Amino acid sequence: MVAANADGRLEVFALAPGGSGIFHRWQETPGGAWTPAWQRFGTASGAAPRVAGDGSGRLTVAAIGPSGVGTFSRRQSVPNGGWDE
């Protein structure tokens, strides 16, 4: 799943093979180079993550837990910023 940050940088979120975790990469500048490697973003998941922006410019990532039990969700602390835990 791909989403644009408020400043135009793209972020990609993907489910690892077998659902072992959620990983992501992002552009370092709008239209520029990507981070060199995928980084672990979240716990094991039962479905591919979904990402959406909200009215404040922050992104939120959510996924259904393994076997459809529970959910995973993280939101940017500030637009274009880091992620809450």
Secondary structure, 3 states (H helix, E strand, C coil): CEEECCCCCEEEEEECHHHCCEEEEEECCCCCCECCCCEEEECCCCCCCEEEECCCCCEEEEEECHHHCCEEEEEECCCCCCECC
